[in-house]
Amino acid sequence: MDVFRNMLYMARRFKTATVLNFIGLTVAFAACYLFLTQGFIAWKCLRCLTTASGSRM
């Protein structure tokens, strides 16, 4: 419980740094999600195209 109290104290004391950290984490997770979904979709489409019968690739 002492850890959470310390985190709340630090968040109240350094408001700007806390907000910037949350914004940075949000952007990082959004970018990771976009990259992983784009890679998964590309992997699925390329696998489908290469195994199709009569493919000209």
N, CA, C and O atoms as a printed pandas DataFrame, in Angstrom:
     atom_number atom_name residue_name chain_id  residue_number  x_coord  y_coord  z_coord
0              1         N          MET        A               1    0.819   -1.191    0.000
1              2        CA          MET        A               1    0.000    0.000    0.000
2              3         C          MET        A               1    0.864    1.256    0.000
3              4         O          MET        A               1    0.463    2.302   -0.509
4              5         N          ASP        A               2    2.028    1.137    0.566
5              6        CA          ASP        A               2    2.931    2.280    0.630
6              7         C          ASP        A               2    3.418    2.683   -0.760
7              8         O          ASP        A               2    3.699    3.855   -1.010
8              9         N          VAL        A               3    3.517    1.708   -1.660
9             10        CA          VAL        A               3    3.974    1.978   -3.025
10            11         C          VAL        A               3    2.962    2.862   -3.752
11            12         O          VAL        A               3    3.337    3.814   -4.436
12            13         N          PHE        A               4    1.676    2.539   -3.598
13            14        CA          PHE        A               4    0.641    3.325   -4.268
14            15         C          PHE        A               4    0.558    4.740   -3.710
15            16         O          PHE        A               4    0.345    5.699   -4.453
16            17         N          ARG        A               5    0.727    4.860   -2.413
17            18        CA          ARG        A               5    0.727    6.187   -1.806
18            19         C          ARG        A               5    1.899    7.017   -2.329
19            20         O          ARG        A               5    1.753    8.211   -2.588
20            21         N          ASN        A               6    3.046    6.387   -2.479
21            22        CA          ASN        A               6    4.219    7.077   -3.010
22            23         C          ASN        A               6    3.990    7.488   -4.462
23            24         O          ASN        A               6    4.376    8.585   -4.863
24            25         N          MET        A               7    3.358    6.605   -5.258
25            26        CA          MET        A               7    3.080    6.944   -6.657
26            27         C          MET        A               7    2.115    8.112   -6.760
27            28         O          MET        A               7    2.296    8.995   -7.598
28            29         N          LEU        A               8    1.095    8.126   -5.919
29            30        CA          LEU        A               8    0.151    9.242   -5.933
30            31         C          LEU        A               8    0.824   10.547   -5.515
31            32         O          LEU        A               8    0.545   11.606   -6.077
32            33         N          TYR        A               9    1.695   10.463   -4.543
33            34        CA          TYR        A               9    2.431   11.656   -4.111
34            35         C          TYR        A               9    3.295   12.200   -5.244
35            36         O          TYR        A               9    3.331   13.407   -5.483
36            37         N          MET        A              10    3.990   11.299   -5.940
37            38        CA          MET        A              10    4.855   11.737   -7.041
38            39         C          MET        A              10    4.027   12.283   -8.201
39            40         O          MET        A              10    4.443   13.236   -8.860
40            41         N          ALA        A              11    2.858   11.692   -8.460
41            42        CA          ALA        A              11    1.998   12.178   -9.542
42            43         C          ALA        A              11    1.466   13.574   -9.217
43            44         O          ALA        A              11    1.359   14.419  -10.105
44            45         N          ARG        A              12    1.135   13.813   -7.965
45            46        CA          ARG        A              12    0.659   15.138   -7.579
46            47         C          ARG        A              12    1.776   16.166   -7.605
47            48         O          ARG        A              12    1.550   17.329   -7.938
48            49         N          ARG        A              13    2.957   15.745   -7.260
49            50        CA          ARG        A              13    4.077   16.681   -7.188
50            51         C          ARG        A              13    4.585   17.056   -8.576
51            52         O          ARG        A              13    4.891   18.220   -8.833
52            53         N          PHE        A              14    4.676   16.084   -9.458
53            54        CA          PHE        A              14    5.199   16.316  -10.812
54            55         C          PHE        A              14    4.083   16.072  -11.825
55            56         O          PHE        A              14    4.075   15.053  -12.515
56            57         N          LYS        A              15    3.150   17.003  -11.909
57            58        CA          LYS        A              15    1.974   16.825  -12.768
58            59         C          LYS        A              15    2.337   16.810  -14.244
59            60         O          LYS        A              15    1.836   15.979  -15.001
60            61         N          THR        A              16    3.204   17.725  -14.653
61            62        CA          THR        A              16    3.566   17.801  -16.069
62            63         C          THR        A              16    4.296   16.540  -16.521
63            64         O          THR        A              16    4.015   16.009  -17.596
64            65         N          ALA        A              17    5.210   16.071  -15.722
65            66        CA          ALA        A              17    5.953   14.858  -16.076
66            67         C          ALA        A              17    5.023   13.648  -16.133
67            68         O          ALA        A              17    5.181   12.778  -16.989
68            69         N          THR        A              18    4.052   13.596  -15.216
69            70        CA          THR        A              18    3.102   12.490  -15.218
70            71         C          THR        A              18    2.254   12.500  -16.474
71            72         O          THR        A              18    2.044   11.456  -17.092
72            73         N          VAL        A              19    1.767   13.669  -16.855
73            74        CA          VAL        A              19    0.944   13.781  -18.057
74            75         C          VAL        A              19    1.754   13.414  -19.297
75            76         O          VAL        A              19    1.264   12.691  -20.164
76            77         N          LEU        A              20    2.979   13.902  -19.388
77            78        CA          LEU        A              20    3.825   13.574  -20.540
78            79         C          LEU        A              20    4.132   12.080  -20.613
79            80         O          LEU        A              20    4.173   11.505  -21.701
80            81         N          ASN        A              21    4.344   11.459  -19.463
81            82        CA          ASN        A              21    4.598   10.014  -19.459
82            83         C          ASN        A              21    3.385    9.240  -19.943
83            84         O          ASN        A              21    3.528    8.292  -20.715
84            85         N          PHE        A              22    2.197    9.623  -19.505
85            86        CA          PHE        A              22    0.994    8.925  -19.964
86            87         C          PHE        A              22    0.748    9.148  -21.447
87            88         O          PHE        A              22    0.330    8.227  -22.148
88            89         N          ILE        A              23    0.998   10.341  -21.929
89            90        CA          ILE        A              23    0.849   10.608  -23.361
90            91         C          ILE        A              23    1.853    9.775  -24.159
91            92         O          ILE        A              23    1.505    9.198  -25.189
92            93         N          GLY        A              24    3.080    9.715  -23.689
93            94        CA          GLY        A              24    4.105    8.921  -24.360
94            95         C          GLY        A              24    3.770    7.442  -24.383
95            96         O          GLY        A              24    3.961    6.776  -25.401
96            97         N          LEU        A              25    3.272    6.925  -23.269
97            98        CA          LEU        A              25    2.886    5.516  -23.231
98            99         C          LEU        A              25    1.718    5.234  -24.156
99           100         O          LEU        A              25    1.675    4.188  -24.804
100          101         N          THR        A              26    0.775    6.154  -24.221
101          102        CA          THR        A              26   -0.377    5.978  -25.105
102          103         C          THR        A              26    0.062    5.948  -26.565
103          104         O          THR        A              26   -0.389    5.100  -27.334
104          105         N          VAL        A              27    0.931    6.862  -26.943
105          106        CA          VAL        A              27    1.429    6.897  -28.322
106          107         C          VAL        A              27    2.237    5.636  -28.632
107          108         O          VAL        A              27    2.125    5.079  -29.724
108          109         N          ALA        A              28    3.042    5.193  -27.683
109          110        CA          ALA        A              28    3.866    4.004  -27.908
110          111         C          ALA        A              28    2.995    2.759  -28.095
111          112         O          ALA        A              28    3.246    1.959  -28.996
112          113         N          PHE        A              29    1.978    2.594  -27.253
113          114        CA          PHE        A              29    1.107    1.431  -27.388
114          115         C          PHE        A              29    0.281    1.496  -28.666
115          116         O          PHE        A              29    0.040    0.466  -29.296
116          117         N          ALA        A              30   -0.154    2.682  -29.054
117          118        CA          ALA        A              30   -0.913    2.825  -30.299
118          119         C          ALA        A              30   -0.027    2.486  -31.499
119          120         O          ALA        A              30   -0.472    1.801  -32.420
120          121         N          ALA        A              31    1.208    2.954  -31.495
121          122        CA          ALA        A              31    2.122    2.654  -32.599
122          123         C          ALA        A              31    2.425    1.156  -32.661
123          124         O          ALA        A              31    2.461    0.572  -33.744
124          125         N          CYS        A              32    2.639    0.545  -31.514
125          126        CA          CYS        A              32    2.901   -0.899  -31.476
126          127         C          CYS        A              32    1.707   -1.669  -32.011
127          128         O          CYS        A              32    1.875   -2.622  -32.773
128          129         N          TYR        A              33    0.514   -1.271  -31.625
129          130        CA          TYR        A              33   -0.702   -1.928  -32.119
130          131         C          TYR        A              33   -0.829   -1.785  -33.635
131          132         O          TYR        A              33   -1.146   -2.750  -34.329
132          133         N          LEU        A              34   -0.580   -0.585  -34.141
133          134        CA          LEU        A              34   -0.678   -0.373  -35.586
134          135         C          LEU        A              34    0.352   -1.190  -36.348
135          136         O          LEU        A              34    0.026   -1.805  -37.363
136          137         N          PHE        A              35    1.583   -1.204  -35.873
137          138        CA          PHE        A              35    2.635   -1.967  -36.553
138          139         C          PHE        A              35    2.329   -3.460  -36.536
139          140         O          PHE        A              35    2.499   -4.140  -37.548
140          141         N          LEU        A              36    1.882   -3.970  -35.403
141          142        CA          LEU        A              36    1.601   -5.405  -35.319
142          143         C          LEU        A              36    0.409   -5.799  -36.176
143          144         O          LEU        A              36    0.444   -6.838  -36.835
144          145         N          THR        A              37   -0.644   -4.991  -36.181
145          146        CA          THR        A              37   -1.797   -5.338  -37.009
146          147         C          THR        A              37   -1.467   -5.218  -38.490
147          148         O          THR        A              37   -1.905   -6.044  -39.291
148          149         N          GLN        A              38   -0.706   -4.209  -38.859
149          150        CA          GLN        A              38   -0.317   -4.060  -40.263
150          151         C          GLN        A              38    0.564   -5.225  -40.712
151          152         O          GLN        A              38    0.400   -5.746  -41.815
152          153         N          GLY        A              39    1.485   -5.624  -39.865
153          154        CA          GLY        A              39    2.337   -6.763  -40.187
154          155         C          GLY        A              39    1.554   -8.055  -40.282
155          156         O          GLY        A              39    1.817   -8.879  -41.157
156          157         N          PHE        A              40    0.599   -8.238  -39.395
157          158        CA          PHE        A              40   -0.218   -9.447  -39.427
158          159         C          PHE        A              40   -1.074   -9.489  -40.686
159          160         O          PHE        A              40   -1.201  -10.540  -41.314
160          161         N          ILE        A              41   -1.657   -8.366  -41.057
161          162        CA          ILE        A              41   -2.478   -8.316  -42.263
162          163         C          ILE        A              41   -1.620   -8.570  -43.503
163          164         O          ILE        A              41   -2.027   -9.316  -44.393
164          165         N          ALA        A              42   -0.449   -7.962  -43.565
165          166        CA          ALA        A              42    0.443   -8.174  -44.708
166          167         C          ALA        A              42    0.882   -9.631  -44.782
167          168         O          ALA        A              42    0.960  -10.206  -45.869
168          169         N          TRP        A              43    1.164  -10.220  -43.643
169          170        CA          TRP        A              43    1.580  -11.617  -43.612
170          171         C          TRP        A              43    0.454  -12.524  -44.102
171          172         O          TRP        A              43    0.699  -13.459  -44.864
172          173         N          LYS        A              44   -0.771  -12.256  -43.671
173          174        CA          LYS        A              44   -1.919  -13.054  -44.092
174          175         C          LYS        A              44   -2.159  -12.908  -45.594
175          176         O          LYS        A              44   -2.394  -13.899  -46.286
176          177         N          CYS        A              45   -2.100  -11.674  -46.099
177          178        CA          CYS        A              45   -2.369  -11.447  -47.524
178          179         C          CYS        A              45   -1.284  -12.071  -48.387
179          180         O          CYS        A              45   -1.597  -12.689  -49.405
180          181         N          LEU        A              46   -0.032  -11.929  -48.014
181          182        CA          LEU        A              46    1.048  -12.514  -48.809
182          183         C          LEU        A              46    0.979  -14.029  -48.802
183          184         O          LEU        A              46    1.266  -14.666  -49.816
184          185         N          ARG        A              47    0.606  -14.610  -47.689
185          186        CA          ARG        A              47    0.485  -16.055  -47.627
186          187         C          ARG        A              47   -0.655  -16.537  -48.522
187          188         O          ARG        A              47   -0.549  -17.571  -49.181
188          189         N          CYS        A              48   -1.722  -15.785  -48.532
189          190        CA          CYS        A              48   -2.875  -16.141  -49.367
190          191         C          CYS        A              48   -2.523  -15.991  -50.850
191          192         O          CYS        A              48   -2.916  -16.826  -51.665
192          193         N          LEU        A              49   -1.792  -14.943  -51.200
193          194        CA          LEU        A              49   -1.450  -14.700  -52.605
194          195         C          LEU        A              49   -0.454  -15.730  -53.126
195          196         O          LEU        A              49   -0.543  -16.143  -54.282
196          197         N          THR        A              50    0.481  -16.147  -52.297
197          198        CA          THR        A              50    1.496  -17.079  -52.770
198          199         C          THR        A              50    0.967  -18.502  -52.868
199          200         O          THR        A              50    1.520  -19.308  -53.616
200          201         N          THR        A              51   -0.084  -18.832  -52.137
201          202        CA          THR        A              51   -0.608  -20.204  -52.194
202          203         C          THR        A              51   -1.801  -20.322  -53.142
203          204         O          THR        A              51   -2.355  -21.408  -53.310
204          205         N          ALA        A              52   -2.197  -19.215  -53.759
205          206        CA          ALA        A              52   -3.336  -19.259  -54.676
206          207         C          ALA        A              52   -2.952  -20.001  -55.951
207          208         O          ALA        A              52   -1.831  -19.868  -56.443
208          209         N          SER        A              53   -3.875  -20.771  -56.475
209          210        CA          SER        A              53   -3.584  -21.505  -57.714
210          211         C          SER        A              53   -3.680  -20.548  -58.893
211          212         O          SER        A              53   -4.580  -19.711  -58.951
212          213         N          GLY        A              54   -2.773  -20.673  -59.808
213          214        CA          GLY        A              54   -2.759  -19.810  -60.976
214          215         C          GLY        A              54   -2.200  -18.440  -60.690
215          216         O          GLY        A              54   -2.461  -17.495  -61.435
216          217         N          SER        A              55   -1.453  -18.317  -59.646
217          218        CA          SER        A              55   -0.897  -17.005  -59.295
218          219         C          SER        A              55    0.229  -16.650  -60.242
219          220         O          SER        A              55    1.019  -17.516  -60.619
220          221         N          ARG        A              56    0.315  -15.387  -60.631
221          222        CA          ARG        A              56    1.370  -14.934  -61.550
222          223         C          ARG        A              56    2.572  -14.379  -60.816
223          224         O          ARG        A              56    3.495  -13.878  -61.458
224          225         N          MET        A              57    2.595  -14.446  -59.517
225          226        CA          MET        A              57    3.703  -13.896  -58.736
226          227         C          MET        A              57    4.887  -14.808  -58.751
227          228         O          MET        A              57    5.911  -14.499  -58.141
